[in-house]
Amino acid sequence: MTMPDFLAQQASEPSQPGTLPPKRIFDKAARFFDPSGDYATVKAADLYPYFRAIERSEGSRAYINGREIIMAGSNNYLGLTSDPRVKEAAKAAIDRYGTGVTGSRFLNGTLDLHLELESRLAAFMGKDACVLFSTGYMTNQGVLQSLAGRGDIIFSDKDNHACIVAGTQVSQAETLRYRHNDMAHLRRLLEKVDTEQPEAGKLIVSDGVFSMSGAVAHVETLANLAEEFGAALILDDAHAVGVIGPGGRGSAAYAGQTDRVDLTTGTFSKSFGSLGGFAVGPHDVVEFIRHTASTHIFAASIPPANVATALKCLDILEREPERLERLWAISDRMREGFRSLGFNVWKSQAPIIPVVVGDMMTCFEFWKGLLEEGVFVNAVVPPAVPQGQSLMRTSYMATHSDEDLDRILDAFRVVGKRLNVI
């Protein structure tokens, strides 16, 4: 009996005298495998695009089922995951500190490497202080839980990343979601709260660069509204640090508003080629977060190899600004290339370029067609995007060659015409 059959049987069989009752909590798992559902349909058509094993990765190249493909679906924006200097730094950290710290930062899990990275990042981002978290997801969840509680109100962009949504859910604060990048709607919500709940603490949170669309937040207007209504402003720069702004310092620097953004969060899993997250801001606020964010206090701290990787990537980012220049040039070229072929790329302003395909099944067919052409991207379907707006999420790195870019565009042209998308 297969697992789906077992789950279905568990969900459907009534309890008999002398037998244990069925575990109704698993009913949803049985429904997930329904033969008429999306999962079973896509699997049966051999179009399922997720959890595909990559056997080897060399930055802009990867290997799947023994075949070399161009990687156009990674967040490795600076192309540093395979840089020899970065790999050597990780190896040296393992030799000195071992493979892990086996404890939280609060207890035995603070290394001198952690303190060095916090100091370096605070200076790089132009802020007083920095606190590290074990993942970027845990950063936003922990910061929001720490700062916003009962009686407070969070104003969150509807397109914010899932980790921000998770943070609002555990914070116990009331959350009001404003339409994506709609500053007039945010103003109306702030005015209403100012009138009806004048004593409430207010916090505005937005992605700096939105992870699906590549659009940049309206940082200056967000800062204006935050100051006018006495709200704190947090930007999640997971896809912005090491990507946009002078020296890759993120969305606040990109908008010339570094001093007006209270807190910036980020991750090491994109431009910094590692794993972990951080928050930078005023000293007292950061220290408060350090001592009250449950995802910081109760989680094992970042392993030494990951910290050393992030430090080395920061070194390279500061010393090799030409990587950013190349990344920006690639992004502009690919946006124009897709548009000239007739594709809709929304309002991308970053190395994240969505290519709208349409309905879900066509999206999966498009994904498989690209893989057959030797290009790997990410298929994104509802609810992550609106109905009828399923898309190929493409993303680029500074190490893509001009030949890579031409091959990607040619693959999109071939598959787009075959499926009547263009």
TORVO-215887 format. One record per residue (C-alpha): x, y, z. Coordinates in steps of 0.1 Angstrom, whole numbers, plus 5000, padded with zeros to 4 digits. Layout:
# residues N
XYZ ...
This chain:
# residues 422
500050005000 501450344991 501550635015 498650824997 496550504999 497350465036 496450825043 493150795024 492250475042 493050635076 490850935067 487850735054 487550425075 485150465105 486250355139 485250005148 484549875183 487849785199 489849975173 491650305175 489850605160 491150755127 493451055130 491451325115 494351575116 495651385086 492551425064 494151725047 497151515037 494851255021 493051535002 496351664989 496851334970 493351334955 493751214918 491851514905 493951764925 496751984911 499551784927 498451444912 497651604878 501051774875 502851464887 500951234863 501951474834 505551464844 505551844848 506351874885 509152134888 509952134925 512551954947 514651864916 518051744927 521051934915 524051704914 526751964910 526852344910 529452574895 527652904898 526152984865 526252614856 524652324873 524151954866 520751774867 520451404857 524051424846 523351704821 524952054823 522352334823 522552714826 521352824861 518953114857 516953054888 519453114916 519753404941 523553384939 523553744926 527353804929 528253454917 530353384948 529253044959 531952874938 534653144942 537852974954 538553244980 535153194996 535452814997 538952845013 537553085040 534852825048 537452545050 539752745072 536852825096 536052455099 539752375107 539752635134 536352615150 534852285139 531652225120 529152395144 528752565178 525952335192 524252615211 522552955209 524253295208 522753355242 524853075258 527852905243 527252985206 529053325202 532353305184 534653595177 533653545141 530053635149 531153955166 533354045137 530653995112 528154205132 530654485135 531454475098 527854465087 526854755109 529554975095 528854855059 525154935062 525755275080 524055175112 524955165149 524654795155 523854455141 522454125154 522753795136 520153525132 520453165120 518353225088 516853515070 513453375076 514053365114 515353725112 512053885101 510053655123 512153725153 512454105148 508654155144 507853925173 510254115194 509154475186 505454445180 503054315206 499554355220 498254715214 500654775185 499854775148 501954645119 501354795084 502554535059 502754535021 500554265007 503454124986 505854095015 507753775019 506253475038 508753535067 507253875073 503753735073 504953475098 506453745120 503153935120 501353615130 503453545160 503853905171 500353935187 500054285172 497154375149 498254365113 496854585085 497954495049 498154765024 497954714986 501354634970 503454954968 500155164972 501255454993 497855624991 496255315006 498955295033 498255665042 494555605046 495255315070 497755525090 495255815092 492455575104 494655425131 495955775141 492355885147 490955565163 493955425182 496255725188 498255545215 499155245195 502755175185 503055165148 505454975126 505654975087 507354685071 508154625034 510454415012 513154644998 513154444966 510154214961 511153864956 508753764928 508454084908 511854244912 510154574920 511754814945 509854964974 508955334974 511455395002 511355775003 507555785006 507655505032 510055715052 507956025048 504855845061 506755675089 507956015102 504556185097 502655925117 505355835142 505855485129 509055275128 510155165093 511654825086 512954715052 513654355044 516654375020 517153995014 517154064976 518754414979 521954394999 524754304975 522454384946 521254754945 522355084960 525855234962 528254954969 525354714972 524154865004 520454794997 517254974991 517555255016 520955355001 519455314966 516855574975 519255794994 517355735027 519755535048 519355765079 515555765077 515055385077 515055255113 515954885107 517154685077 517054305077 518854085053 520153735046 523353555037 521653305015 521653524984 524553764975 526653635005 526553274993 525953125028 523153085053 521953315081 520453655085 520953995102 519254305114 520954645116 519754965133 520055185164 522155035192 519455025219 516854875195 519254605183 520254515218 516554485228 515954255198 519054055208 517653985242 513953935233 513653775198 512853405204 514353305171 517653445182 517653325218 516352975213 518152875181 521552745175 523853015161 525253025126 527952765120 531552905117 531952805080 528753005071 529953315091 533353295074 531753265040 529653575046 532653775058 534653675027 531753765004 531554105021 535254155015 534854074978 531754294975 533654594990 536854534969 535254444936 532554694927 532754584891 530654274901 527754504908 528254694876 528154374856 525054254875 523154574867 524254564831 523054204828 519654284844 519054574820 520054354790 517754074800 514754294808 515054454773 515654114757 512453964771 510454264763 511754274727 510553904724 507154004735 507153884771 505554064801 508154124828 506054334851 507954624867 511254454875 514054684886 516454424898 518254094888 514853924895 512953924862 509553754861 508453634827 504653594828 503353274811 499653254821 497752954834 499352704858 499652404834 501152614807 503652744832 504752394841 504952294804 507052614799 509352514827 509952164814 510452304779 513152534792 514852254811 514952054779 516552354762 519252354789 517952634811 516852614847 514452874861 511752874888 508052804881 505853024903 502052964904 499153084926 498753164954 502353314952 501153514921 497653614910 495453374890 496353374853 499753534861 501853214866 505353294856 508953194852 511053364879 514453424864 517353564883 520853654873 524353664887 527353874879 529253574865 526753494837 528553534804 527053704773 526853354757 524753244787 522353534783 521953474746 521153104752 518653194779 516853434756 516953184727 515452914749 512553144760 511953234723 511752874713 509452754741 507453074741 506553034704 505952664708 503452714735 501853024719 502853254748 504553494724 
